[in-house]
Amino acid sequence: MNTTEKLSIWYISGLKRCNFNCSYCSAGQPLITDNDEWLEAASYDVHLKTLNWITNLPYQVRLRMGSIGEPFVSNTYMDSVAELSHSKNLEYVEILTNGSYSSKFFMNFIKKSNPSKLSFWMTYHPTEIGLEKFVNAAILAKEQGVHVIVHALLFPDSVESTKLLKSACEKNNLSMHVGLGLNFNDAYPNKNFIPILDGPKIDQDVYNLNVAFPDKVYTLAENPLNAPCSAGHDYIYINRSGDVHQCRNYFLKRPENRLGSTLDINFIPKLRIARYARCQISGPCVCIEDYQHLEVAEKCYTLTKPSFIPCSKADLSKRIQ
């Protein structure tokens, strides 16, 4: 690769605060009442060094940046995002947020930022925030030049709220992505990993809201061993300690095979020249950020907007044969 080529990065920082208390939280329900804003004493320093490392990479970077909670509860975190948004090698940074930010906080943030390089992946949690407040936050961000994807999770008890959100998005010309909620922490007892599929059949029009790959992609993701994948060629994962891996699944199951560390400012990942290599991991690949890089998945979509994940059926239909 050279400076004209693109590198997609998924980075999860050590920020561990949230103002919501969702029962299905995959991050362990970190609360704003916790005394410590960051997971470990060194987490903030690691975060700043990681962003500095990213801005010095010789690639055009597409960055999806998450935290263990809600980023807008942290001034220090959002200040770092604002500074990052001015980086020359950044194509865009996509922030995962619950949309609960106040207009005052948001406007203070946007004044420091380059909104043309910002993308918000805004997940609606109907038990924690009112629909009007959430939608108004999305409209505000869009009006200020931020690319906005409104995201909903289909659970057995969120069908009606998802329908209402869809109507609001259509009314306000907001892009919407609907995924199937996952039962990470047994929030839905006696249900399978995808609770919405383990119960009374839901209306087809609701199920059709789900932006899903063909079944063959999910079947392969259940055990991707030996499947061709582009992770390590144009996509890498960074964990909260600054360790760089070719994907999150490799970090979880083969941490000893890390590519390097963002704490070494001179480290430049040796990206694979060949687009695809066979995955060496057995067991499920559950994160869409990872499994969308399987060759069988990449043949199904084209990303046309500054968002890390295919976020509409149009994205998925463009390359399906």
Rosetta silent file (secondary structure, phi, psi, omega in degrees, C-alpha in Angstrom):
SEQUENCE: MNTTEKLSIWYISGLKRCNFNCSYCSAGQPLITDNDEWLEAASYDVHLKTLNWITNLPYQVRLRMGSIGEPFVSNTYMDSVAELSHSKNLEYVEILTNGSYSSKFFMNFIKKSNPSKLSFWMTYHPTEIGLEKFVNAAILAKEQGVHVIVHALLFPDSVESTKLLKSACEKNNLSMHVGLGLNFNDAYPNKNFIPILDGPKIDQDVYNLNVAFPDKVYTLAENPLNAPCSAGHDYIYINRSGDVHQCRNYFLKRPENRLGSTLDINFIPKLRIARYARCQISGPCVCIEDYQHLEVAEKCYTLTKPSFIPCSKADLSKRIQ
SCORE:     score description
SCORE:     0.000 S_00000001
   1 L     0.000  157.909  174.626    0.000    0.000    0.000 S_00000001
   2 L  -135.594 -173.821 -172.455    1.014    3.635   -0.372 S_00000001
   3 L   -66.311  -12.385  179.227   -0.221    7.028    0.759 S_00000001
   4 L   -91.963   -8.067 -176.317   -2.965    7.087   -1.859 S_00000001
   5 L   -96.460  165.316 -170.144   -4.544    3.851   -0.638 S_00000001
   6 E  -107.870  146.821  176.149   -7.121    3.351    2.079 S_00000001
   7 E  -131.814  124.394  176.006   -7.009    1.523    5.392 S_00000001
   8 E   -91.979  133.296 -178.353  -10.099    0.761    7.460 S_00000001
   9 E  -128.875  131.153  170.238   -9.551    0.695   11.224 S_00000001
  10 E  -108.356  119.901 -175.370  -11.885   -0.405   13.990 S_00000001
  11 E  -127.680  126.399  175.412  -10.721    0.994   17.315 S_00000001
  12 E  -114.174  119.229 -176.173  -12.303    0.521   20.743 S_00000001
  13 L   -87.538  177.877 -179.366  -10.884    2.822   23.424 S_00000001
  14 L   -91.984   12.998  174.215  -10.738    2.437   27.194 S_00000001
  15 E   -67.344  130.101 -172.174  -13.429    5.049   27.935 S_00000001
  16 L  -132.114   41.720  179.687  -15.928    3.261   30.183 S_00000001
  17 L  -119.641  146.153  177.572  -18.742    5.659   31.056 S_00000001
  18 L  -150.967  149.353  178.275  -22.375    5.674   29.960 S_00000001
  19 L  -101.680    4.312  176.601  -25.551    7.522   30.908 S_00000001
  20 L  -109.836  164.373 -179.975  -27.848    4.660   29.855 S_00000001
  21 L  -136.786   56.957 -176.641  -28.605    1.390   31.628 S_00000001
  22 L   -69.563  132.901 -177.407  -29.778   -0.917   28.832 S_00000001
  23 L   -63.966  -27.755 -175.632  -30.491   -4.448   30.011 S_00000001
  24 L   -97.078   13.387 -174.711  -28.955   -5.932   26.835 S_00000001
  25 L   -55.438  127.531  179.188  -25.741   -3.874   26.983 S_00000001
  26 L   -83.798   -9.024 -177.684  -22.836   -5.786   25.449 S_00000001
  27 L  -100.455    7.544  176.598  -20.310   -3.585   27.266 S_00000001
  28 L    84.335   21.177  175.700  -21.338   -4.560   30.799 S_00000001
  29 L    53.094   57.670  174.371  -23.470   -1.485   31.580 S_00000001
  30 L   -69.148  130.894 -174.808  -20.747    1.034   32.493 S_00000001
  31 L  -109.577  152.859 -179.468  -22.466    3.907   34.322 S_00000001
  32 L   -67.023  -17.235  179.208  -21.670    7.601   34.514 S_00000001
  33 L   -76.583  -10.265  175.592  -21.779    7.271   38.308 S_00000001
  34 L   -60.977  142.654 -178.451  -18.525    5.309   38.214 S_00000001
  35 L   -68.756  -34.832 -174.605  -15.701    7.300   39.767 S_00000001
  36 L   -98.005  126.123  179.993  -13.227    6.488   37.017 S_00000001
  37 L   -74.158  -33.365 -177.237  -13.864    7.821   33.525 S_00000001
  38 E  -112.485  152.362 -173.197  -11.344    5.483   31.923 S_00000001
  39 L   -60.466  -40.474 -179.061  -10.995    1.748   32.402 S_00000001
  40 L  -133.967  163.569 -176.854   -7.403    1.917   33.646 S_00000001
  41 L   -58.388  -34.703 -176.506   -5.088    4.650   34.882 S_00000001
  42 L   -90.676   -1.193 -170.423   -3.137    4.641   31.617 S_00000001
  43 H   -61.320  -41.489 -178.077   -6.178    4.405   29.304 S_00000001
  44 H   -66.402  -41.471  178.483   -6.448    8.091   28.418 S_00000001
  45 H   -63.451  -41.757  177.364   -2.747    8.342   27.615 S_00000001
  46 H   -62.379  -41.287  179.653   -3.002    5.201   25.471 S_00000001
  47 H   -59.930  -48.774 -179.615   -6.031    6.699   23.711 S_00000001
  48 H   -63.304  -40.517  179.351   -4.198    9.921   22.822 S_00000001
  49 H   -67.146  -35.016  178.464   -1.136    8.016   21.643 S_00000001
  50 H   -65.494  -45.094  179.130   -3.330    5.749   19.525 S_00000001
  51 H   -65.566  -38.697  177.291   -4.996    8.681   17.781 S_00000001
  52 H   -62.840  -40.958  178.045   -1.617   10.330   17.233 S_00000001
  53 H   -62.027  -43.180 -179.432   -0.321    7.072   15.728 S_00000001
  54 H   -61.839  -42.496 -176.914   -3.332    6.895   13.401 S_00000001
  55 H   -69.155  -14.829  179.468   -2.828   10.457   12.162 S_00000001
  56 L  -100.964    3.597  178.879    0.764    9.605   11.229 S_00000001
  57 L   -70.326  146.435 -179.806   -0.047    6.519    9.169 S_00000001
  58 L   -85.755   38.788  179.529    0.885    6.688    5.447 S_00000001
  59 L  -134.499  159.071  166.676   -2.676    5.722    4.433 S_00000001
  60 E   -81.174  119.481 -169.099   -6.028    7.380    3.955 S_00000001
  61 E  -101.626  131.587  168.399   -7.838    6.173    7.073 S_00000001
  62 E  -108.648  114.227 -169.279  -11.470    5.181    7.476 S_00000001
  63 E  -117.314  128.645  169.415  -11.967    4.906   11.231 S_00000001
  64 E  -108.763  119.391 -169.206  -14.788    3.414   13.289 S_00000001
  65 E  -121.713  115.504  179.237  -14.260    4.475   16.885 S_00000001
  66 E  -116.426  170.893  176.325  -16.143    2.984   19.800 S_00000001
  67 L  -139.602  174.957  177.348  -15.875    3.100   23.568 S_00000001
  68 L   -89.596   70.131 -175.448  -17.102    1.049   26.506 S_00000001
  69 L   139.529 -141.218 -175.060  -20.184    3.241   26.873 S_00000001
  70 L  -115.365  118.497 -175.229  -21.209    6.645   25.483 S_00000001
  71 H   -64.460  -32.397 -174.651  -18.524    9.014   24.140 S_00000001
  72 H   -72.271   -3.621  174.915  -20.498   12.231   24.591 S_00000001
  73 H   -83.892   -3.251 -176.155  -20.377   11.917   28.397 S_00000001
  74 L  -120.253  115.910  174.705  -16.645   12.679   28.217 S_00000001
  75 H   -62.664  -42.456 -176.451  -15.239   16.106   27.381 S_00000001
  76 H   -65.545  -40.139  179.637  -11.729   14.701   27.038 S_00000001
  77 H   -65.090  -48.448 -176.442  -12.819   11.985   24.631 S_00000001
  78 H   -70.093  -29.148  173.416  -14.847   14.293   22.409 S_00000001
  79 H   -63.385  -37.380  179.469  -12.060   16.887   22.389 S_00000001
  80 H   -69.134  -34.514  176.902   -9.765   14.186   21.027 S_00000001
  81 H   -66.845  -43.231  179.559  -12.330   13.358   18.320 S_00000001
  82 H   -58.765  -45.532  179.513  -12.622   17.023   17.373 S_00000001
  83 H   -65.010  -42.723  179.935   -8.852   17.324   16.983 S_00000001
  84 H   -58.610  -36.804 -174.456   -8.668   14.053   15.047 S_00000001
  85 L   -63.666  -12.427  178.315  -11.282   15.276   12.551 S_00000001
  86 L   -94.436    0.936 -176.113   -8.797   17.832   11.204 S_00000001
  87 L   -69.256  136.073 -175.974   -6.188   15.189   10.287 S_00000001
  88 L   -66.599  -33.255 -175.810   -5.138   15.249    6.652 S_00000001
  89 L   -88.931    4.934 -179.385   -4.945   11.458    6.290 S_00000001
  90 E   -91.772  119.054  172.712   -8.425   10.913    7.755 S_00000001
  91 E   -76.095  -47.058  172.399  -11.169   10.177    5.236 S_00000001
  92 E  -165.469  159.153  170.680  -13.738    9.996    8.040 S_00000001
  93 E  -123.948  126.831  179.978  -14.215    8.925   11.633 S_00000001
  94 E  -102.621  120.151 -177.992  -17.438    7.186   12.605 S_00000001
  95 E  -100.796  133.649  175.872  -18.469    7.651   16.246 S_00000001
  96 E   -90.108  120.180 -176.335  -20.849    5.247   17.995 S_00000001
  97 E  -140.849  156.745  177.231  -23.314    7.243   20.124 S_00000001
  98 L   -94.161    1.623  174.194  -26.706    6.835   21.789 S_00000001
  99 L    73.940   18.186 -177.215  -27.812   10.311   20.683 S_00000001
 100 L   -91.281    1.189 -176.455  -28.474   11.637   24.174 S_00000001
 101 L   -62.255  148.231  175.739  -26.141   14.627   23.860 S_00000001
 102 L   -79.329  157.591  178.926  -27.536   18.090   24.560 S_00000001
 103 H   -63.643  -34.990  179.948  -27.615   20.672   21.775 S_00000001
 104 H   -65.280  -47.598  179.653  -25.254   22.886   23.794 S_00000001
 105 H   -61.292  -45.765 -177.523  -22.668   20.123   24.240 S_00000001
 106 H   -61.442  -45.388 -177.190  -22.952   19.135   20.596 S_00000001
 107 H   -66.187  -35.240  175.426  -22.548   22.698   19.285 S_00000001
 108 H   -63.952  -38.491  178.199  -19.481   23.242   21.471 S_00000001
 109 H   -67.742  -45.877 -173.464  -18.039   20.038   20.019 S_00000001
 110 H   -67.855  -28.689  178.122  -18.888   20.838   16.407 S_00000001
 111 H   -64.405  -26.104 -178.970  -17.255   24.283   16.620 S_00000001
 112 L   -92.402   -6.531 -168.034  -13.929   22.537   17.274 S_00000001
 113 L  -108.314  169.138  167.087  -14.437   19.892   14.583 S_00000001
 114 L  -104.559   93.639 -172.754  -14.343   19.377   10.853 S_00000001
 115 H   -61.938  -21.855 -179.160  -17.914   18.050   10.409 S_00000001
 116 H   -67.298  -16.070  178.406  -17.252   16.939    6.822 S_00000001
 117 H  -107.737   12.549 -178.686  -15.097   14.138    8.255 S_00000001
 118 E  -106.608  138.783  172.998  -17.553   13.079   10.972 S_00000001
 119 E  -132.875  133.616  177.443  -20.042   10.232   10.834 S_00000001
 120 E  -108.934  125.338  170.415  -22.413    9.315   13.684 S_00000001
 121 E  -100.429   97.938 -169.336  -23.702    5.761   14.094 S_00000001
 122 E  -101.033  109.757 -179.032  -26.612    6.612   16.397 S_00000001
 123 E   -93.222  129.048 -179.022  -28.262    3.653   18.129 S_00000001
 124 E   -88.015  122.242  176.961  -31.786    4.142   19.454 S_00000001
 125 L  -115.214   92.074 -169.124  -32.424    2.649   22.906 S_00000001
 126 L   -63.712  -20.600  177.763  -36.180    3.184   23.455 S_00000001
 127 L   -79.103  -11.324 -171.999  -36.130    2.264   27.154 S_00000001
 128 L  -116.426  -17.817 -175.439  -33.601    5.032   27.851 S_00000001
 129 L  -148.457  143.526  178.236  -34.489    7.994   25.612 S_00000001
 130 L   -72.102  149.732 -177.752  -37.624    9.471   24.071 S_00000001
 131 H   -60.508  -44.477 -177.021  -38.109    9.187   20.326 S_00000001
 132 H   -63.032  -43.923  179.778  -38.475   12.943   19.779 S_00000001
 133 H   -63.075  -42.721 -178.860  -35.294   13.788   21.681 S_00000001
 134 H   -63.947  -48.595 -178.470  -33.329   11.119   19.838 S_00000001
 135 H   -64.121  -39.359  178.135  -34.546   12.138   16.389 S_00000001
 136 H   -62.256  -35.791  177.543  -33.931   15.830   17.129 S_00000001
 137 H   -65.601  -39.317  178.446  -30.333   14.991   18.051 S_00000001
 138 H   -66.813  -41.227  179.082  -29.898   13.204   14.715 S_00000001
 139 H   -63.554  -43.718  179.626  -31.424   16.134   12.821 S_00000001
 140 H   -58.261  -47.327 -179.442  -29.149   18.604   14.615 S_00000001
 141 H   -62.343  -43.586 -179.801  -26.034   16.623   13.692 S_00000001
 142 H   -63.715  -40.392  179.796  -27.120   16.291   10.077 S_00000001
 143 H   -63.870  -26.052  179.655  -27.878   20.016    9.816 S_00000001
 144 L   -91.599    9.476  174.114  -24.322   20.757   10.962 S_00000001
 145 L    95.299    5.293  177.768  -22.808   18.642    8.188 S_00000001
 146 L   -82.699  138.696  172.583  -22.283   15.355   10.036 S_00000001
 147 E   -77.563  129.498 -173.075  -23.148   12.161    8.177 S_00000001
 148 E  -123.754  129.467  169.390  -25.754   10.368   10.304 S_00000001
 149 E  -116.768  118.386  175.516  -26.901    6.749   10.346 S_00000001
 150 E   -86.553  125.165 -172.329  -29.802    6.054   12.704 S_00000001
 151 E  -117.570  134.334  177.096  -29.447    2.499   14.000 S_00000001
 152 E  -126.354  148.682  177.450  -32.109    0.329   15.637 S_00000001
 153 E  -111.248  125.727  178.240  -31.887   -3.113   17.236 S_00000001
 154 E   -86.207  112.150  171.463  -34.768   -5.537   16.781 S_00000001
 155 L  -118.703  167.519  179.106  -35.565   -7.322   20.036 S_00000001
 156 L   -54.667  -30.460 -176.320  -38.862   -9.020   20.975 S_00000001
 157 L  -105.644   14.190 -179.812  -39.934   -5.871   22.847 S_00000001
 158 L  -119.924   13.162 -177.340  -38.640   -3.238   20.402 S_00000001
 159 H   -63.196  -49.614 -177.028  -40.726   -4.005   17.322 S_00000001
 160 H   -66.859  -40.519  179.845  -43.213   -1.166   17.798 S_00000001
 161 H   -66.289  -31.215  177.501  -40.551    1.394   18.718 S_00000001
 162 H   -68.966  -38.106  176.369  -38.602    0.413   15.591 S_00000001
 163 H   -62.317  -43.768  179.771  -41.683    1.037   13.454 S_00000001
 164 H   -64.845  -39.287  178.102  -42.113    4.489   15.009 S_00000001
 165 H   -64.288  -41.703  178.945  -38.442    5.266   14.446 S_00000001
 166 H   -58.696  -44.146  179.273  -38.720    4.240   10.803 S_00000001
 167 H   -62.381  -42.245 -179.709  -41.631    6.660   10.310 S_00000001
 168 H   -65.817  -38.513  179.210  -39.696    9.479   11.976 S_00000001
 169 H   -66.882  -41.405  178.242  -36.625    8.806    9.821 S_00000001
 170 H   -63.782  -39.864 -179.574  -38.679    8.830    6.632 S_00000001
 171 H   -64.678  -35.785 -174.230  -40.338   12.087    7.681 S_00000001
 172 L  -106.920   12.381  176.301  -37.003   13.762    8.383 S_00000001
 173 L    56.350   47.623  178.048  -34.954   12.194    5.564 S_00000001
 174 L  -105.430  135.709  176.810  -32.620   10.335    7.924 S_00000001
 175 E   -70.746  140.252 -175.253  -30.726    7.232    6.834 S_00000001
 176 E  -133.265  139.210  174.888  -31.651    4.182    8.910 S_00000001
 177 E  -124.100  133.863  177.494  -30.054    0.807    9.588 S_00000001
 178 E  -121.896  125.191  177.342  -31.850   -1.982   11.439 S_00000001
 179 E  -118.096  166.476  177.317  -29.988   -4.942   12.888 S_00000001
 180 E   -88.324  123.313 -179.299  -31.031   -7.963   14.918 S_00000001
 181 L   -64.711  144.183 -177.828  -30.296   -7.498   18.626 S_00000001
 182 L  -109.099  141.961 -175.817  -27.984  -10.064   20.211 S_00000001
 183 L   -89.651   63.966 -174.849  -28.495  -11.700   23.601 S_00000001
 184 L   -61.944  -40.375 -170.555  -24.941  -11.101   24.829 S_00000001
 185 L  -121.563   28.323  177.530  -25.693  -11.108   28.575 S_00000001
 186 L    59.446   35.972  175.256  -28.881  -13.181   28.843 S_00000001
 187 L   -66.594  -21.755  176.797  -31.083  -10.083   29.032 S_00000001
 188 L  -117.333   85.738 -176.000  -33.712  -12.282   27.375 S_00000001
 189 L   -57.624  143.466  177.790  -33.708  -15.476   29.512 S_00000001
 190 L    65.666   18.090  174.867  -34.449  -18.752   27.779 S_00000001
 191 L  -111.417  157.404  178.085  -33.933  -17.112   24.385 S_00000001
 192 L   -76.869 -174.200 -175.295  -31.278  -17.909   21.826 S_00000001
 193 L   -63.405  -30.906  175.369  -28.455  -15.577   20.751 S_00000001
 194 L  -113.638   89.913 -170.762  -30.823  -13.714   18.403 S_00000001
 195 H   -58.589  -33.490 -175.318  -33.970  -13.385   20.562 S_00000001
 196 H   -65.017  -21.771 -179.500  -36.211  -11.911   17.871 S_00000001
 197 H   -92.309   -3.500 -175.121  -35.928  -15.168   15.893 S_00000001
 198 L  -115.559   68.471 -178.167  -36.756  -17.337   18.904 S_00000001
 199 L   172.614 -160.064  178.880  -40.422  -16.669   19.548 S_00000001
 200 L   -57.315  139.969 -178.999  -43.658  -15.642   17.859 S_00000001
 201 L   -64.503  130.525  179.004  -43.168  -14.802   14.214 S_00000001
 202 L   -89.834  162.523 -179.407  -42.947  -11.051   13.643 S_00000001
 203 L   -58.561  140.060 -178.451  -44.504   -9.247   10.707 S_00000001
 204 H   -61.384  -33.600 -179.191  -42.505   -9.671    7.516 S_00000001
 205 H   -66.412  -29.735  176.195  -42.493   -5.912    6.924 S_00000001
 206 H   -75.303  -46.652  179.930  -40.697   -5.450   10.251 S_00000001
 207 H   -60.470  -34.431 -179.097  -38.237   -8.259    9.615 S_00000001
 208 L   -67.878  -12.603  175.736  -37.518   -6.782    6.183 S_00000001
 209 L   -69.493  -24.262 -178.760  -36.160   -3.664    7.888 S_00000001
 210 E   -63.275  126.753  177.363  -33.131   -5.707    8.890 S_00000001
 211 L   -88.495   95.716 -170.211  -30.113   -4.888    6.713 S_00000001
 212 L  -121.117  146.259  171.670  -28.808   -8.413    6.315 S_00000001
 213 L   -72.948  165.558  171.006  -26.267  -10.238    4.215 S_00000001
 214 L   -59.498  153.038 -175.675  -27.282  -13.403    2.342 S_00000001
 215 H   -55.238  -31.495 -177.185  -27.495  -16.453    4.615 S_00000001
 216 H   -62.339  -27.268  178.874  -24.263  -17.893    3.192 S_00000001
 217 H   -68.883  -47.378 -178.780  -22.302  -15.057    4.839 S_00000001
 218 H   -68.360  -35.281  177.422  -23.623  -15.808    8.339 S_00000001
 219 H   -61.337  -44.784  179.623  -23.189  -19.538    7.834 S_00000001
 220 H   -69.082  -36.000 -179.214  -19.529  -19.045    7.001 S_00000001
 221 H   -65.370  -21.658  177.937  -19.056  -16.546    9.856 S_00000001
 222 L   -65.547  -27.398  175.251  -20.073  -19.256   12.324 S_00000001
 223 L  -156.646   87.138 -172.904  -16.770  -20.961   11.525 S_00000001
 224 L   -81.756    6.370 -177.947  -14.554  -18.954    9.133 S_00000001
 225 L   -50.016  124.560  178.827  -11.554  -21.304    9.377 S_00000001
 226 L    75.019    3.188  177.851   -9.789  -21.367    5.975 S_00000001
 227 L   -80.231  137.481  177.494  -12.237  -18.854    4.464 S_00000001
 228 E   -63.737  135.088 -177.129  -10.616  -16.086    2.353 S_00000001
 229 E  -146.697  146.248 -177.656  -10.691  -12.743    4.186 S_00000001
 230 L   -92.735   -2.094  176.162   -9.216   -9.290    3.517 S_00000001
 231 L   -57.739  133.551 -176.103   -8.472   -8.481    7.187 S_00000001
 232 L    96.429  -11.903  176.720   -4.790   -7.656    7.421 S_00000001
 233 L  -102.567  -53.549  179.342   -4.751   -6.259    3.875 S_00000001
 234 L  -134.041   18.095 -178.293   -6.929   -3.128    4.103 S_00000001
 235 E  -149.585  132.794  175.321   -8.490   -3.558    7.552 S_00000001
 236 E  -138.274  164.438  179.218   -7.051   -3.770   11.074 S_00000001
 237 E  -122.027  139.579  176.011   -8.356   -3.715   14.645 S_00000001
 238 E  -121.242  126.412  178.926   -6.926   -1.765   17.609 S_00000001
 239 L   -90.967  177.488 -172.787   -7.844   -2.727   21.154 S_00000001
 240 L   -68.925  -11.853  175.936   -7.982   -0.439   24.181 S_00000001
 241 L   -92.303   -2.170 -179.106   -4.352   -1.255   25.095 S_00000001
 242 L    89.438    5.638  178.025   -3.137   -0.061   21.699 S_00000001
 243 E   -74.722  136.854 -178.004   -2.426   -3.548   20.382 S_00000001
 244 E  -105.882  126.508  179.213   -2.901   -3.835   16.617 S_00000001
 245 E  -129.555  161.944 -179.323   -4.399   -7.008   15.160 S_00000001
 246 L   -71.649  -20.544  172.286   -5.643   -7.940   11.721 S_00000001
 247 L  -164.756  171.602 -178.793   -9.180   -8.234   13.159 S_00000001
 248 H   -70.472  -33.807  179.554  -10.954   -8.427   16.500 S_00000001
 249 H   -63.569  -36.859  175.740  -11.404  -12.182   16.262 S_00000001
 250 H   -66.227  -39.241  177.254   -7.638  -12.618   16.005 S_00000001
 251 H   -60.550  -43.553 -176.607   -7.213  -10.393   19.076 S_00000001
 252 H   -71.350  -35.201 -170.029   -9.697  -12.505   21.049 S_00000001
 253 H  -113.140  -17.625  175.615   -8.433  -15.920   19.970 S_00000001
 254 L  -140.307   60.157 -175.753   -4.814  -15.394   18.925 S_00000001
 255 H   -61.390  -24.067 -179.851   -3.603  -12.353   20.874 S_00000001
 256 H   -68.899  -13.969 -178.183   -0.014  -13.526   20.600 S_00000001
 257 H   -96.332   26.749 -179.004   -0.169  -12.839   16.864 S_00000001
 258 L   -60.576  153.092  179.962   -0.545   -9.075   17.194 S_00000001
 259 L   -81.582  -29.620 -178.109    0.949   -6.972   14.421 S_00000001
 260 E   164.591 -160.115 -176.002    2.393   -4.354   16.768 S_00000001
 261 E  -136.956  141.984  176.062    1.415   -1.505   19.071 S_00000001
 262 L   -71.151  -13.265  179.032    0.220    2.068   18.597 S_00000001
 263 L   -75.196  -12.370  174.371    2.441    3.026   21.551 S_00000001
 264 L   -98.437   98.568 -173.868    5.394    2.620   19.191 S_00000001
 265 L   -61.087  -21.578 -179.630    5.125    5.764   17.062 S_00000001
 266 L   -89.265   -4.641 -179.286    7.564    4.271   14.534 S_00000001
 267 L   -76.117  126.669  172.337    5.499    1.130   14.023 S_00000001
 268 L  -123.433  120.793 -175.892    3.797    0.867   10.640 S_00000001
 269 L   -59.960  136.524  176.680    1.763   -2.316   10.149 S_00000001
 270 L   -84.531   91.664 -176.648    3.066   -4.609    7.451 S_00000001
 271 L   -76.148  144.201 -177.791   -0.158   -5.017    5.548 S_00000001
 272 L   -67.061  135.928  179.484   -0.564   -8.047    3.354 S_00000001
 273 L   -71.312  -46.635  178.573   -0.112   -7.405   -0.379 S_00000001
 274 L   -68.037  136.800 -177.470   -2.569  -10.096   -1.445 S_00000001
 275 L   -61.503  -44.503 -174.658   -6.143   -9.009   -0.828 S_00000001
 276 L  -116.664  143.337  170.741   -7.280  -12.327    0.645 S_00000001
 277 E  -137.838  156.812 -177.217   -5.716  -14.865    2.959 S_00000001
 278 E   -77.661  130.586  179.970   -7.313  -17.868    4.611 S_00000001
 279 L   -62.987  139.051 -179.440   -8.617  -17.259    8.117 S_00000001
 280 L  -105.765   14.604 -176.774   -6.791  -19.246   10.795 S_00000001
 281 L  -108.678  130.022  171.832   -9.537  -18.924   13.424 S_00000001
 282 L  -101.290  152.168 -175.769  -12.089  -21.608   14.245 S_00000001
 283 L   100.583  165.509 -170.048  -15.263  -20.665   16.060 S_00000001
 284 L   -66.055  141.568  171.386  -17.758  -17.881   15.427 S_00000001
 285 L  -107.058   98.013 -166.559  -16.862  -14.477   13.986 S_00000001
 286 L   -96.985  -10.560 -175.888  -19.735  -12.449   15.487 S_00000001
 287 L   -95.527  125.975 -178.354  -18.744   -8.843   14.770 S_00000001
 288 H   -61.720  -31.157  177.742  -19.919   -7.380   11.481 S_00000001
 289 H   -56.679  -34.453  179.242  -16.827   -5.167   11.397 S_00000001
 290 H   -84.430  -58.394 -168.488  -14.831   -8.398   11.020 S_00000001
 291 H   -70.793  -14.875  175.429  -16.989  -10.790    9.015 S_00000001
 292 L   -70.261   -9.106  177.249  -17.915   -8.220    6.383 S_00000001
 293 L   -93.430   -2.513  169.718  -14.304   -8.627    5.226 S_00000001
 294 E   -60.830  142.279 -178.231  -14.803  -12.275    4.354 S_00000001
 295 H   -56.228  -39.843 -178.639  -14.553  -12.595    0.575 S_00000001
 296 H   -64.003  -28.816  177.437  -18.060  -14.040    0.389 S_00000001
 297 H   -81.752  -42.065 -177.336  -19.373  -10.924    2.173 S_00000001
 298 H   -61.596  -27.043  178.409  -17.302   -8.381    0.252 S_00000001
 299 L   -73.953   -5.129 -174.651  -18.809   -9.634   -2.991 S_00000001
 300 L  -104.030   -5.825 -174.097  -22.228   -8.605   -1.665 S_00000001
 301 L  -148.042  160.834  172.193  -21.857   -4.896   -0.993 S_00000001
 302 L  -134.039  124.588  177.596  -20.466   -1.547   -2.013 S_00000001
 303 L   -84.036  118.013 -176.943  -19.924    1.221    0.534 S_00000001
 304 L  -111.355   -3.898 -177.470  -21.093    4.476   -1.023 S_00000001
 305 L  -128.935  162.777  179.041  -21.263    6.679    2.091 S_00000001
 306 L   -74.207   66.654  176.711  -18.840    7.626    4.885 S_00000001
 307 L  -140.173  143.219 -170.634  -19.954    4.760    7.094 S_00000001
 308 L   -72.838  -26.687 -170.801  -17.963    1.695    8.080 S_00000001
 309 L  -120.314  141.752  173.078  -20.797   -0.832    7.637 S_00000001
 310 L   -53.657  121.415 -169.336  -23.259   -1.415    4.780 S_00000001
 311 L  -119.830   16.185  174.647  -26.210    0.561    6.080 S_00000001
 312 L  -155.257  160.214  177.401  -28.959    0.070    3.534 S_00000001
 313 H   -65.400  -25.871  177.003  -30.368   -2.659    1.349 S_00000001
 314 H   -64.343  -40.322  177.883  -29.143   -0.641   -1.613 S_00000001
 315 H   -58.583  -38.286 -175.689  -25.564   -1.080   -0.397 S_00000001
 316 H   -82.272  -22.421 -175.103  -26.081   -4.826   -0.283 S_00000001
 317 H   -85.796  -14.644 -171.257  -27.894   -5.173   -3.572 S_00000001
 318 L   -70.409  -25.179 -176.822  -25.284   -3.531   -5.773 S_00000001
 319 L  -123.333    1.010  177.500  -22.930   -6.491   -5.989 S_00000001
 320 L   -68.368  128.602 -178.886  -25.115   -9.488   -5.222 S_00000001
 321 L   -86.244    0.000    0.000  -25.017  -11.807   -8.224 S_00000001
